[in-house]
Amino acid sequence: MYNPFSLEGRHILVTGASSGIGKSTAIECSRLGARLFITGRNEERLLETYSLLEGGGHVCLCADLTDEQQLDELVSKVDRLDGLVNNAGMTKTVPTQFINKKDLGDVLGINTVSPILLTQKLLKKKKLSQGSSVVFTCSISGVACVGFGNVLYSVSKAAIHGFVKNAALDLASKKIRVNAVCPGMIDTDILSAGIISKEQLEVEKGKYPMKRFGRPEEVAYSIIYLLSDASSFTTGTALVIDGGFILQ
């Protein structure tokens, strides 16, 4: 059956695959025929994702992407890739007046520096095939909206937004596409960690025209679109997945 979203036979690396959007993306890519290289810092949770992948030949690589040595080892262990999903990330709530160097370094290190360096290292080692697709998990935060105490996360994702556009231009001659997805609030482990109260979550849901948060698989489907031939003429774009939040 004809399917322009098929990933049959493609090799795809997904970072942050131990939970949330990364986990869903890996699972959905495997269902569409991709061979996955998945990575994350938590080995137990990463192996759980691995156990849910369909098909065979997948590779599980536990790594801390903020450690450059581990980053280099990861690059050396992956095959030539048709797709890269830079998804690993973190958030930290800190009002502007309480920003400190460590928190700034932690958030930028995981959300901004690591995915940029991973992309550069894969390019340098010629691990990204001609015609491959690179997708970053960005955010509506810092680009289309802001929130109290969200300054570090917003800065880290706004930087990625700028990188995507410039990298797309630089790599177009190599037939490598670079895009981003920009989710609103997604119902992941972050929401169940107790950082935000149930009452606050209900108030936040009320701000969305669809009166709910997104599901990880809904972001995964958009990432798959950008990985697949269905988006072969799309590069340098940021696909908003926010249930209409920024319309208001």
N, CA, C and O of each residue as an XYZ file, in Angstrom:
992
protein
N       0.843     -1.198      0.000
C       0.000      0.000      0.000
C       0.884      1.255      0.000
O       1.840      1.349      0.769
N       0.555      2.205     -0.861
C       1.315      3.444     -0.957
C       1.196      4.249      0.332
O       0.094      4.463      0.838
N       2.325      4.690      0.857
C       2.330      5.478      2.091
C       3.510      6.446      2.073
O       4.640      6.025      2.320
N       3.283      7.733      1.789
C       4.383      8.703      1.737
C       5.031      8.965      3.096
O       6.084      9.598      3.175
N       4.398      8.475      4.162
C       4.944      8.646      5.504
C       5.773      7.437      5.956
O       6.262      7.397      7.084
N       5.922      6.466      5.070
C       6.666      5.254      5.419
C       8.126      5.579      5.732
O       8.737      6.440      5.098
N       8.671      4.873      6.725
C      10.082      5.001      7.081
C      10.795      3.664      6.866
O      11.838      3.402      7.467
N      10.230      2.838      6.019
C      10.741      1.494      5.777
C      12.220      1.517      5.377
O      12.613      2.180      4.417
N      13.027      0.772      6.140
C      14.447      0.637      5.822
C      15.318      1.810      6.223
O      16.523      1.786      5.969
N      14.758      2.828      6.835
C      15.548      4.004      7.196
C      16.164      3.845      8.585
O      15.575      3.235      9.477
N      17.341      4.397      8.746
C      18.052      4.368     10.018
C      17.882      5.728     10.689
O      18.243      6.758     10.119
N      17.332      5.726     11.899
C      16.991      6.976     12.577
C      17.497      6.948     14.013
O      17.276      5.983     14.744
N      18.172      8.009     14.401
C      18.642      8.192     15.779
C      17.685      9.117     16.512
O      17.392     10.218     16.047
N      17.204      8.663     17.656
C      16.311      9.479     18.492
C      16.958      9.682     19.852
O      17.243      8.710     20.550
N      17.192     10.927     20.237
C      17.728     11.217     21.567
C      16.583     11.485     22.539
O      15.474     11.829     22.129
N      16.861     11.326     23.822
C      15.808     11.508     24.821
C      14.700     10.492     24.659
O      13.529     10.791     24.894
N      15.080      9.268     24.250
C      14.087      8.244     23.906
C      13.588      7.457     25.110
O      12.786      6.537     24.953
N      14.048      7.801     26.306
C      13.650      7.038     27.486
C      12.280      7.442     28.034
O      11.740      6.759     28.904
N      11.714      8.543     27.534
C      10.405      8.971     28.055
C       9.756      9.970     27.103
O      10.378     10.456     26.158
N       8.500     10.258     27.379
C       7.780     11.340     26.715
C       7.769     11.308     25.205
O       7.515     10.271     24.592
N       8.048     12.457     24.608
C       7.996     12.616     23.155
C       9.008     11.709     22.465
O       8.705     11.106     21.435
N      10.215     11.611     23.032
C      11.243     10.770     22.435
C      10.854      9.306     22.406
O      11.078      8.614     21.413
N      10.271      8.839     23.497
C       9.814      7.447     23.574
C       8.734      7.177     22.539
O       8.806      6.190     21.808
N       7.743      8.041     22.474
C       6.659      7.867     21.504
C       7.180      7.931     20.077
O       6.734      7.176     19.213
N       8.128      8.836     19.829
C       8.678      8.975     18.485
C       9.390      7.699     18.056
O       9.212      7.231     16.931
N      10.194      7.139     18.948
C      10.908      5.900     18.633
C       9.931      4.771     18.325
O      10.102      4.045     17.346
N       8.916      4.627     19.156
C       7.935      3.548     18.971
C       7.191      3.711     17.644
O       7.048      2.752     16.885
N       6.721      4.923     17.370
C       5.953      5.155     16.143
C       6.826      5.000     14.898
O       6.354      4.507     13.874
N       8.090      5.413     14.975
C       9.002      5.234     13.839
C       9.220      3.747     13.555
O       9.283      3.328     12.399
N       9.335      2.958     14.625
C       9.537      1.513     14.435
C       8.311      0.880     13.780
O       8.440     -0.052     12.986
N       7.140      1.378     14.108
C       5.909      0.851     13.514
C       5.809      1.146     12.019
O       5.102      0.462     11.279
N       6.530      2.174     11.598
C       6.523      2.551     10.180
C       7.737      2.010      9.443
O       8.022      2.419      8.317
N       8.461      1.077     10.088
C       9.510      0.349      9.389
C      10.929      0.816      9.602
O      11.845      0.255      9.000
N      11.155      1.825     10.436
C      12.509      2.339     10.637
C      13.332      1.420     11.537
O      12.790      0.705     12.380
N      14.634      1.452     11.345
C      15.561      0.830     12.278
C      16.055      1.939     13.197
O      16.580      2.950     12.731
N      15.887      1.750     14.496
C      16.134      2.812     15.465
C      17.449      2.670     16.206
O      17.851      1.574     16.595
N      18.111      3.805     16.392
C      19.168      3.955     17.383
C      18.564      4.882     18.437
O      18.251      6.036     18.146
N      18.402      4.381     19.647
C      17.792      5.210     20.680
C      18.807      5.489     21.780
O      19.620      4.630     22.120
N      18.752      6.692     22.330
C      19.680      7.048     23.387
C      18.983      7.872     24.458
O      17.995      8.560     24.201
N      19.526      7.781     25.666
C      19.019      8.517     26.814
C      19.963      8.276     27.978
O      20.867      7.447     27.883
N      19.764      8.985     29.066
C      20.663      8.854     30.217
C      20.230      7.768     31.188
O      21.058      7.194     31.895
N      18.936      7.488     31.221
C      18.416      6.502     32.162
C      18.316      5.141     31.472
O      17.420      4.911     30.661
N      19.246      4.243     31.804
C      19.326      2.962     31.104
C      18.077      2.114     31.299
O      17.607      1.483     30.352
N      17.536      2.090     32.506
C      16.352      1.271     32.783
C      15.170      1.705     31.926
O      14.495      0.872     31.321
N      14.925      3.006     31.877
C      13.795      3.509     31.087
C      14.056      3.376     29.589
O      13.132      3.160     28.806
N      15.334      3.507     29.196
C      15.686      3.356     27.787
C      15.429      1.923     27.318
O      14.944      1.701     26.209
N      15.756      0.963     28.171
C      15.517     -0.440     27.842
C      14.021     -0.739     27.762
O      13.595     -1.605     26.999
N      13.233     -0.020     28.550
C      11.779     -0.178     28.475
C      11.277      0.265     27.105
O      10.448     -0.408     26.491
N      11.790      1.415     26.626
C      11.438      1.877     25.282
C      11.857      0.838     24.245
O      11.093      0.496     23.342
N      13.072      0.349     24.393
C      13.615     -0.649     23.456
C      12.700     -1.870     23.357
O      12.491     -2.411     22.271
N      12.159     -2.297     24.492
C      11.301     -3.482     24.522
C       9.990     -3.268     23.779
O       9.321     -4.232     23.406
N       9.618     -2.006     23.562
C       8.349     -1.689     22.910
C       8.491     -1.430     21.413
O       7.492     -1.234     20.721
N       9.720     -1.428     20.912
C       9.940     -1.170     19.493
C       9.512     -2.378     18.655
O       9.733     -3.526     19.041
N       8.905     -2.103     17.524
C       8.502     -3.170     16.609
C       9.593     -3.388     15.570
O      10.373     -2.479     15.285
N       9.648     -4.590     15.003
C      10.680     -4.900     14.036
C      11.976     -5.286     14.737
O      12.002     -5.459     15.955
N      13.054     -5.421     13.964
C      14.326     -5.851     14.542
C      15.478     -4.959     14.134
O      15.329     -4.030     13.340
N      16.646     -5.273     14.708
C      17.858     -4.546     14.364
C      18.059     -3.236     15.082
O      18.978     -2.487     14.749
N      17.217     -2.936     16.067
C      17.333     -1.672     16.789
C      18.521     -1.714     17.752
O      18.934     -2.782     18.204
N      19.058     -0.535     18.053
C      20.234     -0.430     18.913
C      19.954      0.547     20.049
O      19.470      1.656     19.823
N      20.263      0.123     21.269
C      20.053      0.927     22.478
C      21.412      1.431     22.966
O      22.300      0.626     23.245
N      21.588      2.754     23.073
C      22.869      3.348     23.435
C      22.676      4.352     24.575
O      22.244      5.482     24.345
N      22.993      3.944     25.787
C      22.855      4.838     26.936
C      23.993      5.856     26.913
O      25.159      5.477     26.802
N      23.666      7.140     27.017
C      24.702      8.178     26.958
C      24.211      9.474     27.574
O      23.026      9.801     27.509
N      25.142     10.208     28.174
C      24.897     11.565     28.654
C      25.445     12.505     27.594
O      26.661     12.625     27.442
N      24.574     13.168     26.865
C      24.993     13.971     25.729
C      25.704     15.263     26.125
O      26.248     15.956     25.265
N      25.705     15.592     27.415
C      26.457     16.771     27.858
C      27.931     16.441     28.079
O      28.750     17.339     28.272
N      28.266     15.149     28.051
C      29.647     14.678     28.175
C      30.189     14.474     26.760
O      29.732     13.577     26.051
N      31.145     15.284     26.344
C      31.600     15.240     24.954
C      32.227     13.904     24.579
O      32.125     13.471     23.432
N      32.873     13.250     25.534
C      33.453     11.937     25.249
C      32.343     10.927     24.928
O      32.453     10.140     23.988
N      31.274     10.967     25.729
C      30.150     10.063     25.469
C      29.450     10.426     24.158
O      28.941      9.556     23.451
N      29.433     11.701     23.854
C      28.846     12.159     22.596
C      29.631     11.593     21.411
O      29.044     11.110     20.442
N      30.951     11.657     21.498
C      31.805     11.106     20.440
C      31.627      9.595     20.308
O      31.602      9.063     19.198
N      31.503      8.905     21.444
C      31.308      7.452     21.418
C      29.970      7.100     20.762
O      29.874      6.134     20.006
N      28.945      7.894     21.060
C      27.632      7.675     20.450
C      27.727      7.801     18.933
O      27.224      6.948     18.202
N      28.367      8.858     18.469
C      28.515      9.091     17.031
C      29.250      7.926     16.369
O      28.896      7.514     15.264
N      30.264      7.401     17.036
C      31.050      6.299     16.470
C      30.254      5.002     16.364
O      30.590      4.136     15.556
N      29.203      4.860     17.171
C      28.458      3.601     17.228
C      27.239      3.562     16.323
O      26.654      2.497     16.125
N      26.849      4.698     15.771
C      25.670      4.685     14.894
C      26.095      4.471     13.451
O      27.191      4.857     13.044
N      25.209      3.850     12.688
C      25.431      3.661     11.256
C      25.156      4.975     10.529
O      24.827      5.991     11.142
N      25.298      4.926      9.233
C      24.906      6.068      8.416
C      23.400      6.271      8.574
O      22.620      5.328      8.447
N      23.007      7.493      8.850
C      21.626      7.790      9.236
C      20.833      8.449      8.117
O      21.364      9.203      7.301
N      19.541      8.135      8.110
C      18.600      8.816      7.225
C      17.790      9.857      7.996
O      17.134     10.713      7.402
N      17.843      9.772      9.320
C      17.086     10.705     10.139
C      17.690     10.874     11.515
O      18.242      9.932     12.084
N      17.583     12.081     12.048
C      18.051     12.402     13.398
C      16.968     13.208     14.095
O      16.508     14.228     13.583
N      16.567     12.737     15.269
C      15.584     13.469     16.073
C      16.279     13.937     17.342
O      16.541     13.149     18.250
N      16.571     15.225     17.391
C      17.197     15.835     18.567
C      16.091     16.221     19.545
O      15.512     17.304     19.458
N      15.816     15.326     20.463
C      14.661     15.508     21.346
C      15.026     15.695     22.815
O      14.251     16.291     23.563
N      16.186     15.200     23.248
C      16.551     15.265     24.673
C      16.452     16.698     25.196
O      16.879     17.642     24.532
N      15.888     16.845     26.387
C      15.745     18.190     26.942
C      15.345     18.176     28.405
O      15.019     17.132     28.970
N      15.377     19.350     29.000
C      14.982     19.508     30.395
C      14.393     20.895     30.593
O      14.548     21.779     29.750
N      13.724     21.069     31.708
C      13.214     22.390     32.058
C      13.550     22.692     33.512
O      13.685     21.782     34.329
N      13.682     23.963     33.824
C      13.968     24.389     35.192
C      13.300     25.744     35.408
O      13.578     26.701     34.685
N      12.423     25.823     36.401
C      11.692     27.057     36.673
C      12.519     27.967     37.571
O      12.763     27.663     38.739
N      12.942     29.084     37.000
C      13.762     30.059     37.736
C      13.383     31.468     37.269
O      13.526     31.769     36.084
N      12.903     32.340     38.167
C      12.647     33.726     37.773
C      13.946     34.418     37.352
O      15.028     34.059     37.818
N      13.832     35.394     36.483
C      14.999     36.049     35.901
C      15.993     36.528     36.956
O      17.201     36.374     36.776
N      15.509     37.099     38.042
C      16.408     37.673     39.052
C      17.177     36.618     39.837
O      18.116     36.942     40.563
N      16.775     35.340     39.689
C      17.459     34.272     40.427
C      18.272     33.340     39.518
O      18.716     32.278     39.954
N      18.461     33.737     38.270
C      19.290     32.938     37.362
C      20.708     32.864     37.912
O      21.251     33.857     38.396
N      21.301     31.675     37.831
C      22.722     31.552     38.177
C      23.432     30.772     37.073
O      22.800     30.138     36.228
N      24.740     30.835     37.103
C      25.544     30.264     36.018
C      25.335     28.762     35.873
O      25.285     28.246     34.757
N      25.213     28.057     37.000
C      25.054     26.599     36.939
C      23.747     26.215     36.261
O      23.736     25.388     35.350
N      22.640     26.817     36.706
C      21.343     26.498     36.113
C      21.329     26.846     34.625
O      20.810     26.090     33.804
N      21.900     27.989     34.293
C      21.964     28.411     32.898
C      22.762     27.399     32.076
O      22.357     27.014     30.979
N      23.893     26.980     32.621
C      24.730     26.004     31.929
C      24.054     24.654     31.775
O      24.178     24.008     30.735
N      23.326     24.217     32.826
C      22.638     22.924     32.789
C      21.577     22.890     31.691
O      21.524     21.953     30.894
N      20.739     23.917     31.658
C      19.631     23.942     30.698
C      20.142     24.121     29.267
O      19.717     23.413     28.355
N      21.051     25.070     29.083
C      21.601     25.279     27.742
C      22.417     24.072     27.286
O      22.425     23.728     26.104
N      23.102     23.435     28.231
C      23.923     22.276     27.891
C      23.113     21.154     27.284
O      23.510     20.573     26.274
N      21.967     20.840     27.897
C      21.129     19.740     27.410
C      20.241     20.167     26.240
O      20.114     19.436     25.258
N      19.635     21.333     26.344
C      18.640     21.749     25.351
C      19.230     22.354     24.084
O      18.621     22.276     23.017
N      20.407     22.956     24.195
C      20.952     23.733     23.083
C      22.307     23.224     22.604
O      22.464     22.870     21.436
N      23.277     23.190     23.499
C      24.648     22.858     23.097
C      24.760     21.412     22.617
O      25.325     21.156     21.554
N      24.231     20.471     23.387
C      24.365     19.053     23.043
C      23.758     18.698     21.685
O      24.431     18.051     20.883
N      22.504     19.097     21.391
C      21.953     18.747     20.081
C      22.679     19.407     18.915
O      22.795     18.821     17.839
N      23.165     20.619     19.127
C      23.925     21.280     18.068
C      25.239     20.546     17.822
O      25.615     20.308     16.674
N      25.940     20.187     18.904
C      27.206     19.468     18.755
C      26.991     18.077     18.163
O      27.793     17.626     17.345
N      25.927     17.397     18.562
C      25.640     16.076     18.007
C      25.427     16.173     16.500
O      25.962     15.368     15.739
N      24.660     17.141     16.083
C      24.420     17.345     14.655
C      25.726     17.622     13.914
O      25.977     17.053     12.852
N      26.552     18.495     14.478
C      27.844     18.849     13.853
C      28.762     17.639     13.749
O      29.405     17.432     12.721
N      28.824     16.843     14.808
C      29.715     15.679     14.817
C      29.258     14.622     13.815
O      30.087     13.994     13.155
N      27.950     14.422     13.697
C      27.426     13.475     12.721
C      27.715     13.936     11.298
O      28.012     13.123     10.423
N      27.628     15.231     11.073
C      27.956     15.786      9.759
C      29.438     15.607      9.450
O      29.804     15.185      8.353
N      30.277     15.928     10.412
C      31.731     15.845     10.212
C      32.165     14.414      9.910
O      33.059     14.193      9.093
N      31.534     13.443     10.568
C      31.864     12.027     10.357
C      31.096     11.420      9.190
O      31.167     10.217      8.937
N      30.354     12.285      8.476
C      29.574     11.857      7.310
C      28.586     10.738      7.661
O      28.402      9.788      6.901
N      27.963     10.877      8.824
C      26.989      9.883      9.272
C      25.560     10.236      8.838
O      24.650      9.419      8.978
N      25.364     11.451      8.312
C      24.043     11.846      7.829
C      24.026     11.724      6.310
O      24.763     12.427      5.618
N      23.197     10.844      5.799
C      23.147     10.568      4.362
C      22.587     11.749      3.584
O      21.865     12.583      4.129
N      22.928     11.808      2.310
C      22.300     12.787      1.435
C      20.805     12.487      1.392
O      20.394     11.338      1.234
N      20.017     13.516      1.533
C      18.572     13.344      1.570
C      18.014     13.055      2.948
O      16.818     12.807      3.097
N      18.879     13.085      3.966
C      18.419     12.813      5.334
C      17.674     14.009      5.923
O      17.686     15.109      5.369
N      17.036     13.764      7.044
C      16.228     14.789      7.699
C      16.612     14.899      9.173
O      16.694     13.895      9.881
N      16.844     16.119      9.618
C      17.154     16.398     11.021
C      15.974     17.152     11.622
O      15.537     18.167     11.080
N      15.465     16.653     12.737
C      14.315     17.288     13.385
C      14.660     17.600     14.838
O      15.133     16.732     15.571
N      14.422     18.832     15.243
C      14.630     19.263     16.621
C      13.280     19.413     17.315
O      12.325     19.920     16.726
N      13.204     18.969     18.568
C      12.046     19.293     19.385
C      12.288     20.654     19.996
O      13.079     20.802     20.928
N      11.604     21.641     19.466
C      11.733     23.016     19.947
C      10.559     23.293     20.894
O      10.241     22.439     21.723
N       9.920     24.431     20.800
C       8.793     24.761     21.673
C       8.162     26.063     21.197
O       8.807     26.879     20.538
N       6.886     26.243     21.542
C       6.287     27.557     21.307
C       6.861     28.574     22.300
O       6.773     29.781     22.078
N       7.447     28.081     23.392
C       8.018     28.953     24.412
C       9.286     29.620     23.911
O      10.183     28.960     23.387
N       9.352     30.940     24.077
C      10.529     31.680     23.647
C      10.438     32.156     22.215
O      11.181     33.045     21.799
N       9.526     31.562     21.456
C       9.348     31.938     20.054
C       7.996     32.627     19.852
O       7.913     33.682     19.223
N       6.945     32.016     20.394
C       5.597     32.551     20.215
C       4.954     33.009     21.516
O       3.985     33.768     21.493
N       5.487     32.554     22.658
C       4.906     32.948     23.936
C       5.946     32.811     25.041
O       7.003     32.214     24.839
N       5.646     33.358     26.183
C       6.540     33.281     27.347
C       5.709     32.962     28.578
O       4.479     33.017     28.543
N       6.402     32.625     29.679
C       5.706     32.340     30.925
C       6.569     32.719     32.111
O       7.794     32.763     32.003
N       5.936     32.994     33.243
C       6.673     33.366     34.439
C       7.617     32.236     34.864
O       7.203     31.081     34.962
N       8.859     32.569     35.111
C       9.840     31.601     35.574
C      10.352     30.655     34.509
O      11.088     29.714     34.807
N       9.964     30.900     33.267
C      10.328     29.972     32.186
C      11.480     30.491     31.329
O      11.686     30.036     30.203
N      12.219     31.439     31.871
C      13.226     32.148     31.081
C      14.328     31.238     30.555
O      14.735     31.383     29.403
N      14.822     30.303     31.366
C      15.935     29.452     30.930
C      15.500     28.524     29.789
O      16.204     28.384     28.789
N      14.350     27.904     29.951
C      13.828     27.011     28.920
C      13.559     27.789     27.628
O      13.913     27.340     26.538
N      12.935     28.949     27.763
C      12.612     29.771     26.602
C      13.863     30.163     25.829
O      13.893     30.079     24.602
N      14.891     30.590     26.548
C      16.156     30.987     25.910
C      16.760     29.804     25.160
O      17.218     29.950     24.027
N      16.760     28.626     25.798
C      17.382     27.447     25.182
C      16.665     27.034     23.902
O      17.307     26.628     22.934
N      15.344     27.135     23.893
C      14.573     26.728     22.722
C      14.570     27.802     21.634
O      14.536     27.475     20.447
N      14.605     29.072     22.019
C      14.704     30.145     21.029
C      16.019     30.042     20.259
O      16.065     30.319     19.061
N      17.086     29.643     20.952
C      18.384     29.454     20.300
C      18.313     28.324     19.274
O      18.868     28.439     18.181
N      17.634     27.240     19.624
C      17.462     26.126     18.690
C      16.666     26.567     17.465
O      16.968     26.160     16.343
N      15.662     27.390     17.681
C      14.853     27.912     16.580
C      15.749     28.631     15.567
O      15.602     28.444     14.359
N      16.676     29.451     16.063
C      17.604     30.157     15.182
C      18.568     29.210     14.493
O      18.891     29.391     13.319
N      19.029     28.195     15.221
C      19.954     27.222     14.637
C      19.303     26.467     13.492
O      19.927     26.259     12.451
N      18.068     26.060     13.671
C      17.356     25.289     12.651
C      17.318     26.044     11.326
O      17.591     25.466     10.273
N      16.986     27.315     11.374
C      16.877     28.102     10.143
C      18.229     28.246      9.449
O      18.329     28.106      8.230
N      19.258     28.524     10.230
C      20.584     28.695      9.635
C      21.153     27.381      9.115
O      21.729     27.339      8.028
N      20.994     26.302      9.891
C      21.498     24.995      9.465
C      20.771     24.517      8.213
O      21.381     23.903      7.337
N      19.477     24.794      8.123
C      18.712     24.398      6.936
C      19.293     25.048      5.685
O      19.392     24.412      4.635
N      19.671     26.306      5.802
C      20.263     27.015      4.671
C      21.645     26.446      4.337
O      21.964     26.221      3.169
N      22.449     26.220      5.358
C      23.803     25.692      5.155
C      23.806     24.306      4.521
O      24.677     23.995      3.709
N      22.833     23.474      4.890
C      22.854     22.066      4.493
C      21.981     21.742      3.281
O      21.939     20.598      2.829
N      21.286     22.753      2.759
C      20.402     22.507      1.611
C      21.181     21.965      0.414
O      20.668     21.125     -0.325
N      22.400     22.431      0.218
C      23.201     21.961     -0.917
C      23.587     20.495     -0.775
O      23.904     19.837     -1.766
N      23.562     19.979      0.454
C      23.857     18.565      0.706
C      22.592     17.715      0.689
O      22.631     16.516      0.964
N      21.471     18.354      0.361
C      20.163     17.669      0.341
C      19.779     17.146      1.721
O      19.079     16.141      1.840
N      20.243     17.837      2.765
C      19.867     17.496      4.142
C      18.886     18.553      4.634
O      19.186     19.747      4.612
N      17.725     18.114      5.072
C      16.702     19.035      5.554
C      16.779     19.171      7.077
O      17.081     18.207      7.779
N      16.503     20.374      7.577
C      16.528     20.638      9.019
C      15.254     21.380      9.392
O      14.970     22.454      8.860
N      14.489     20.799     10.310
C      13.223     21.391     10.729
C      13.038     21.221     12.235
O      13.831     20.559     12.903
N      11.990     21.823     12.745
C      11.672     21.701     14.173
C      10.180     21.512     14.360
O       9.374     21.940     13.534
N       9.827     20.867     15.455
C       8.443     20.868     15.923
C       8.396     21.738     17.168
O       9.322     21.741     17.979
N       7.312     22.469     17.302
C       7.172     23.395     18.431
C       5.886     23.075     19.189
O       4.832     23.645     18.905
N       5.977     22.162     20.151
C       4.774     21.797     20.901
C       4.390     22.859     21.931
O       5.213     23.653     22.386
N       3.101     22.836     22.276
C       2.641     23.533     23.461
C       2.833     22.579     24.633
O       3.771     21.783     24.640
N       1.954     22.657     25.616
C       2.053     21.763     26.773
C       1.665     20.348     26.356
O       0.588     20.120     25.806
N       2.567     19.399     26.630
C       2.334     18.006     26.285
C       2.297     17.188     27.573
O       3.083     17.418     28.492
N       1.389     16.248     27.622
C       1.185     15.429     28.817
C       2.277     14.361     28.918
O       2.096     13.225     28.479
N       3.412     14.749     29.504
C       4.550     13.846     29.665
C       4.879     13.681     31.144
O       4.142     14.159     32.007
N       5.985     13.005     31.431
C       6.413     12.780     32.816
C       6.652     14.082     33.571
O       6.541     14.127     34.796
N       6.981     15.143     32.832
C       7.238     16.433     33.473
C       6.011     16.895     34.248
O       6.130     17.477     35.326
N       4.826     16.631     33.688
C       3.589     17.081     34.331
C       3.230     16.243     35.554
O       2.510     16.706     36.439
N       3.729     15.018     35.602
C       3.408     14.143     36.732
C       4.495     14.148     37.801
O       4.433     13.375     38.758
N       5.478     15.007     37.641
C       6.610     15.031     38.578
C       6.312     15.818     39.846
O       7.116     15.838     40.778
N       5.142     16.472     39.877
C       4.759     17.215     41.074
C       5.278     18.637     41.124
O       5.077     19.342     42.114
N       5.953     19.068     40.049
C       6.479     20.435     39.997
C       5.334     21.427     39.881
O       5.375     22.519     40.447
N       4.291     21.018     39.121
C       3.114     21.851     38.923
C       1.929     21.156     39.592
O       1.707     19.965     39.375
N       1.169     21.891     40.403
C       0.039     21.291     41.116
C      -1.097     20.954     40.152
O      -1.171     21.489     39.046
N      -1.997     20.039     40.603
C      -3.140     19.662     39.772
C      -4.026     20.872     39.482
O      -4.575     21.006     38.389
N      -4.155     21.748     40.472
C      -4.972     22.953     40.289
C      -4.374     23.852     39.215
O      -5.092     24.388     38.370
N      -3.049     24.015     39.253
C      -2.373     24.838     38.249
C      -2.510     24.230     36.849
O      -2.667     24.946     35.861
N      -2.448     22.899     36.786
C      -2.583     22.223     35.504
C      -3.975     22.435     34.912
O      -4.118     22.633     33.705
N      -4.996     22.394     35.764
C      -6.360     22.597     35.281
C      -6.546     24.017     34.756
O      -7.209     24.229     33.741
N      -5.956     24.985     35.451
C      -6.016     26.377     34.990
C      -5.320     26.496     33.633
O      -5.815     27.163     32.725
N      -4.180     25.848     33.514
C      -3.402     25.906     32.271
C      -4.169     25.273     31.115
O      -4.163     25.794     30.000
N      -4.830     24.145     31.385
C      -5.629     23.485     30.340
C      -6.709     24.416     29.813
O      -7.011     24.414     28.619
N      -7.292     25.213     30.705
C      -8.358     26.128     30.317
C      -7.920     27.198     29.340
O      -8.755     27.837     28.700
N      -6.607     27.401     29.219
C      -6.079     28.403     28.287
C      -5.993     27.877     26.859
O      -5.766     28.638     25.919
N      -6.177     26.560     26.708
C      -6.095     25.943     25.388
C      -7.483     25.850     24.768
O      -8.398     25.348     25.421
N      -7.678     26.314     23.532
C      -8.993     26.227     22.895
C      -9.564     24.805     22.889
O     -10.780     24.624     22.958
N      -8.692     23.801     22.808
C      -9.158     22.411     22.793
C      -9.337     21.839     24.203
O      -9.727     20.683     24.369
N      -9.044     22.668     25.220
C      -9.262     22.328     26.632
C      -8.542     21.053     27.079
O      -9.040     20.312     27.927
N      -7.404     20.817     26.518
C      -6.566     19.696     26.944
C      -5.124     19.961     26.525
O      -4.851     20.852     25.721
N      -4.204     19.172     27.085
C      -2.819     19.203     26.648
C      -2.638     18.180     25.522
O      -3.473     17.296     25.329
N      -1.546     18.316     24.796
C      -1.260     17.365     23.736
C      -0.758     16.042     24.294
O      -0.354     15.950     25.453
N      -0.792     15.029     23.452
C      -0.260     13.715     23.812
C       1.076     13.508     23.097
O       1.249     13.996     21.980
N       2.014     12.803     23.707
C       3.330     12.605     23.086
C       3.250     12.063     21.664
O       4.013     12.487     20.796
N       2.337     11.133     21.420
C       2.245     10.548     20.082
C       1.799     11.565     19.038
O       2.107     11.420     17.855
N       1.069     12.600     19.474
C       0.636     13.628     18.523
C       1.827     14.446     18.024
O       1.845     14.898     16.879
N       2.812     14.630     18.887
C       4.051     15.291     18.454
C       4.869     14.328     17.604
O       5.472     14.730     16.609
N       4.890     13.052     17.997
C       5.633     12.030     17.244
C       5.153     11.953     15.791
O       5.969     11.806     14.881
N       3.843     12.051     15.567
C       3.307     11.982     14.207
C       3.833     13.145     13.360
O       4.116     12.977     12.173
N       3.961     14.311     13.971
C       4.482     15.472     13.243
C       5.972     15.309     12.948
O       6.447     15.705     11.884
N       6.704     14.724     13.895
C       8.125     14.444     13.665
C       8.282     13.453     12.515
O       9.169     13.604     11.675
N       7.422     12.444     12.481
C       7.465     11.453     11.399
C       7.203     12.113     10.050
O       7.847     11.773      9.057
N       6.271     13.046     10.008
C       6.031     13.794      8.760
C       7.322     14.449      8.284
O       7.650     14.393      7.099
N       8.051     15.070      9.204
C       9.280     15.780      8.828
C      10.422     14.822      8.493
O      11.344     15.194      7.766
N      10.375     13.600      9.010
C      11.387     12.591      8.681
C      11.122     11.928      7.336
O      12.046     11.432      6.691
N       9.878     11.920      6.921
C       9.456     11.133      5.768
C       9.517     11.917      4.459
O       9.768     13.122      4.443
N       9.278     11.192      3.357
C       9.234     11.815      2.034
C       8.047     12.753      1.875
O       8.015     13.564      0.950
N       7.073     12.647      2.772
C       5.906     13.534      2.697
C       6.296     15.001      2.856
O       5.560     15.890      2.428
N       7.453     15.255      3.471
C       7.916     16.633      3.680
C       9.190     16.931      2.895
O      10.010     17.743      3.323
N       9.356     16.277      1.751
C      10.616     16.376      1.003
C      10.944     17.786      0.507
O      12.094     18.052      0.159
N       9.972     18.687      0.467
C      10.225     20.071      0.036
C      10.091     21.040      1.215
O       9.842     22.231      1.030
N      10.260     20.509      2.425
C      10.107     21.323      3.637
C      11.422     21.370      4.389
O      11.940     20.333      4.803
N      11.968     22.573      4.571
C      13.179     22.731      5.378
C      13.215     24.120      5.989
O      12.707     25.081      5.411
N      13.820     24.212      7.164
C      13.938     25.503      7.851
C      12.659     25.981      8.492
O      12.515     27.165      8.796
N      11.729     25.071      8.700
C      10.434     25.468      9.255
C      10.264     24.976     10.684
O      10.975     24.077     11.134
N       9.321     25.570     11.382
C       8.992     25.174     12.756
C       7.496     24.892     12.797
O       6.677     25.805     12.694
N       7.156     23.629     12.947
C       5.759     23.197     12.919
C       5.151     23.307     14.313
O       5.580     22.611     15.234
N       4.166     24.165     14.473
C       3.516     24.415     15.764
C       2.468     23.344     16.033
O       1.616     23.071     15.188
N       2.536     22.738     17.216
C       1.596     21.690     17.638
C       1.116     22.079     19.030
O       1.660     21.610     20.029
N       0.107     22.927     19.099
C      -0.235     23.524     20.401
C      -1.726     23.587     20.689
O      -2.140     24.286     21.614
N      -2.546     22.869     19.916
C      -3.981     22.883     20.188
C      -4.593     24.261     20.106
O      -5.628     24.519     20.721
N      -3.962     25.159     19.349
C      -4.497     26.515     19.167
C      -4.095     27.522     20.231
O      -4.632     28.630     20.260
N      -3.162     27.163     21.105
C      -2.802     28.038     22.233
C      -2.393     29.436     21.780
O      -2.849     30.428     22.350
N      -1.530     29.528     20.752
C      -1.011     30.856     20.371
C      -1.974     31.659     19.510
O      -1.651     32.772     19.092
N      -3.157     31.107     19.238
C      -4.158     31.854     18.491
C      -4.792     32.950     19.336
O      -5.333     33.926     18.816
N      -4.711     32.764     20.667
C      -5.429     33.694     21.557
C      -4.598     34.916     21.890
O      -5.054     35.792     22.625
